[in-house]
Amino acid sequence: MNFQLLQEKLNIHFNDQQLLMQAFTHSSYVNEHRKKEFEDNERLEFLGDAVLELGISQYLYREYPKMAEGELTKLRAAIVCEPSLVNFANDLKFSEYILLGKGEEMTGGRNRPALLADVFESFIGALYLDRGYKEVITFLEQHVYPKINVGAFSHAMDYKSQLQEVVQRDKNNMVDYHIAEEKGPAHNREFVAHVLINGTIVGIGSGRTKKEAEQRAAKKALDDIEKK
């Protein structure tokens, strides 16, 4: 595996190359190479899980000062759940670098969701040990935080309810949603929603479903309200 290429792509250079290799070493590979001193990534995964959770928690705490603890917990859970970690790993093409035993390789292990999620966490653990927490945050700023900002996890949050709470502090305010546009073919539909307060558009959002579009419109409105 060309770990040098991976480091160049990520613009991250490990001091301990063995640690990087360990992050991508599955237990099945170790079992087939017992005569050599290989370590699997399970302990790194344990560490990376905690480091990642902290990195996400501090970001959400800072970026969403008005969000209640329950909503923060729900959003963090959506970001660190297995499907999300698999998406992060796939975006970075981590599957190409995993060291697998022959049996695991033949049964499709390289694309197994749980395995990919573990590798992502292991990489975070290795990065923390080798370069420190600050470097982990830089990595998250490049590859994870932007996805939060564009609403990739909006399904885990009810922005419409949050907006309703804010707006109804003045009982005379009325919130309405309007689907302004439908684009694309039936199998790949995109909806554009407007959210209005007392008839004035205060947020616009788009999504694959009407509900998603409305949630993103509500988030946009909340973001603008927070800035004022």
C-alpha positions as CSV (number, residue, x, y, z in Angstrom):
1,M,0.0,0.0,0.0
2,N,1.3,3.4,-1.0
3,F,0.9,5.3,2.3
4,Q,3.2,8.0,1.0
5,L,0.6,8.8,-1.7
6,L,-2.1,9.0,0.9
7,Q,-0.1,11.4,3.0
8,E,0.5,13.6,0.0
9,K,-3.2,13.6,-0.9
10,L,-4.1,14.6,2.7
11,N,-1.2,17.0,3.1
12,I,-0.4,15.2,6.3
13,H,3.0,13.7,7.0
14,F,3.3,11.2,9.8
15,N,6.5,11.1,12.0
16,D,5.8,7.4,12.7
17,Q,4.9,5.6,9.4
18,Q,4.2,2.4,11.3
19,L,1.5,4.1,13.2
20,L,-0.2,5.2,10.0
21,M,0.1,1.6,8.6
22,Q,-1.4,0.2,11.8
23,A,-4.4,2.5,11.4
24,F,-5.2,0.6,8.1
25,T,-4.3,-2.9,9.3
26,H,-7.2,-5.2,9.9
27,S,-7.0,-8.1,12.3
28,S,-7.3,-10.6,9.5
29,Y,-4.1,-9.3,8.0
30,V,-2.2,-9.7,11.3
31,N,-3.6,-13.3,11.6
32,E,-2.1,-14.2,8.3
33,H,1.3,-12.6,9.0
34,R,2.1,-13.9,12.5
35,K,5.8,-14.2,11.8
36,K,6.0,-10.4,11.3
37,E,5.4,-7.8,13.9
38,F,2.1,-6.3,12.7
39,E,-0.5,-4.7,15.0
40,D,-4.1,-4.4,14.1
41,N,-6.0,-1.1,14.3
42,E,-8.5,-2.1,17.1
43,R,-6.8,-0.1,19.9
44,L,-6.4,2.9,17.6
45,E,-10.1,2.7,16.8
46,F,-10.9,2.8,20.5
47,L,-8.9,6.0,20.9
48,G,-10.0,7.6,17.7
49,D,-13.7,7.1,18.6
50,A,-13.1,9.3,21.7
51,V,-11.0,11.9,20.0
52,L,-13.5,12.2,17.1
53,E,-16.4,12.6,19.5
54,L,-14.5,15.4,21.4
55,G,-13.6,17.1,18.1
56,I,-17.3,17.1,17.0
57,S,-18.6,18.1,20.4
58,Q,-16.4,21.2,20.8
59,Y,-17.3,22.3,17.3
60,L,-21.0,21.9,17.8
61,Y,-20.8,23.7,21.2
62,R,-19.0,26.6,19.7
63,E,-21.0,26.9,16.4
64,Y,-24.5,26.4,17.8
65,P,-24.6,28.4,21.0
66,K,-28.4,28.4,21.2
67,M,-28.9,24.7,20.6
68,A,-30.2,22.7,23.6
69,E,-28.2,19.8,25.0
70,G,-30.6,17.2,23.6
71,E,-30.4,18.6,20.1
72,L,-26.6,18.8,20.3
73,T,-26.4,15.1,21.4
74,K,-28.7,14.1,18.5
75,L,-26.7,16.0,15.9
76,R,-23.4,14.6,17.2
77,A,-24.8,11.1,17.1
78,A,-25.7,11.6,13.5
79,I,-22.2,12.8,12.6
80,V,-20.3,9.9,14.3
81,C,-22.7,7.1,13.4
82,E,-21.4,4.3,11.2
83,P,-23.1,5.5,7.9
84,S,-21.5,8.9,8.3
85,L,-18.1,7.5,9.1
86,V,-18.3,5.3,6.0
87,N,-19.1,8.3,3.9
88,F,-16.1,10.2,5.3
89,A,-13.9,7.1,4.6
90,N,-15.2,6.8,1.0
91,D,-14.7,10.4,0.3
92,L,-11.1,10.0,1.2
93,K,-10.8,6.6,-0.6
94,F,-9.5,5.0,2.5
95,S,-10.7,1.5,1.3
96,E,-7.8,1.5,-1.2
97,Y,-5.2,1.5,1.7
98,I,-6.7,-1.2,4.0
99,L,-4.5,-4.2,4.7
100,L,-6.7,-7.3,4.7
101,G,-6.3,-11.0,5.0
102,K,-7.0,-13.0,1.9
103,G,-10.3,-14.4,3.2
104,E,-11.6,-11.0,4.3
105,E,-10.6,-9.6,0.9
106,M,-12.4,-12.3,-1.0
107,T,-15.7,-11.8,1.0
108,G,-15.8,-8.1,0.3
109,G,-14.3,-6.8,3.5
110,R,-12.7,-3.8,1.8
111,N,-16.1,-2.3,1.3
112,R,-17.7,-3.6,4.5
113,P,-19.4,-0.6,6.2
114,A,-18.3,-1.5,9.8
115,L,-14.7,-2.0,8.6
116,L,-14.6,1.3,6.8
117,A,-16.0,3.1,9.8
118,D,-13.4,1.5,12.1
119,V,-10.6,2.5,9.7
120,F,-11.7,6.2,9.8
121,E,-11.7,6.2,13.6
122,S,-8.4,4.4,13.7
123,F,-6.9,7.0,11.4
124,I,-8.1,9.8,13.8
125,G,-6.5,7.9,16.7
126,A,-3.2,7.5,14.8
127,L,-3.2,11.2,13.8
128,Y,-3.8,12.2,17.4
129,L,-0.9,10.1,18.7
130,D,1.5,11.2,16.0
131,R,0.6,14.9,15.4
132,G,-1.6,15.9,18.3
133,Y,-5.1,17.2,18.8
134,K,-4.5,20.4,16.9
135,E,-3.7,18.4,13.7
136,V,-6.9,16.4,14.2
137,I,-8.9,19.6,14.3
138,T,-7.3,20.8,11.1
139,F,-8.2,17.5,9.5
140,L,-11.8,17.8,10.7
141,E,-12.0,21.4,9.5
142,Q,-11.1,20.2,6.0
143,H,-13.1,17.0,5.7
144,V,-15.9,16.9,8.3
145,Y,-17.0,20.3,9.5
146,P,-17.9,21.6,6.0
147,K,-20.4,18.8,5.7
148,I,-22.1,20.0,8.9
149,N,-22.2,23.5,7.6
150,V,-24.0,22.6,4.4
151,G,-26.7,20.7,6.2
152,A,-25.6,17.1,5.5
153,F,-26.9,16.1,8.9
154,S,-30.0,18.2,8.9
155,H,-32.2,15.0,9.0
156,A,-31.0,14.6,12.6
157,M,-32.3,18.0,13.6
158,D,-35.6,19.7,13.7
159,Y,-34.8,23.2,12.5
160,K,-38.5,23.9,11.9
161,S,-39.3,23.4,15.5
162,Q,-36.4,25.6,16.6
163,L,-37.5,28.4,14.3
164,Q,-41.1,28.1,15.5
165,E,-39.9,28.5,19.1
166,V,-37.8,31.6,18.2
167,V,-40.5,33.2,16.1
168,Q,-43.4,32.6,18.6
169,R,-41.7,34.6,21.3
170,D,-43.9,37.3,19.7
171,K,-47.3,35.7,19.5
172,N,-48.3,37.8,16.5
173,N,-45.7,36.2,14.2
174,M,-46.8,33.6,11.7
175,V,-44.5,31.0,10.1
176,D,-45.3,29.5,6.7
177,Y,-43.5,27.2,4.2
178,H,-43.9,27.3,0.5
179,I,-42.4,24.9,-2.1
180,A,-41.3,27.5,-4.7
181,E,-39.8,25.2,-7.3
182,E,-39.4,21.5,-8.3
183,K,-36.4,20.6,-10.5
184,G,-34.9,17.6,-12.2
185,P,-36.3,14.2,-13.3
186,A,-38.6,12.1,-11.2
187,H,-35.8,9.8,-10.0
188,N,-33.6,12.8,-9.0
189,R,-36.0,15.5,-7.8
190,E,-34.9,18.7,-6.1
191,F,-37.2,20.9,-4.2
192,V,-36.7,24.5,-3.3
193,A,-38.6,25.8,-0.2
194,H,-39.2,29.3,1.1
195,V,-39.9,29.9,4.8
196,L,-41.9,33.1,5.4
197,I,-42.5,35.1,8.6
198,N,-45.6,37.2,8.3
199,G,-45.5,36.9,4.5
200,T,-41.8,37.9,4.2
201,I,-39.3,35.3,2.9
202,V,-36.6,34.8,5.6
203,G,-35.0,31.6,4.4
204,I,-34.5,29.5,1.2
205,G,-33.4,25.9,1.1
206,S,-33.2,23.0,-1.3
207,G,-33.3,19.2,-0.9
208,R,-34.2,15.9,-2.3
209,T,-37.5,15.9,-0.5
210,K,-40.0,18.7,0.5
211,K,-39.2,18.1,4.1
212,E,-35.5,18.4,3.7
213,A,-35.9,21.6,1.7
214,E,-38.1,23.1,4.4
215,Q,-35.6,22.1,7.1
216,R,-32.7,23.7,5.2
217,A,-34.8,26.9,4.7
218,A,-35.6,27.0,8.4
219,K,-31.8,26.6,9.2
220,K,-31.0,29.4,6.9
221,A,-33.5,31.6,8.7
222,L,-32.2,30.6,12.1
223,D,-28.6,31.4,11.0
224,D,-29.6,34.9,9.8
225,I,-31.6,35.5,13.0
226,E,-28.5,34.5,15.1
227,K,-26.4,37.1,13.2
228,K,-28.7,39.9,14.0
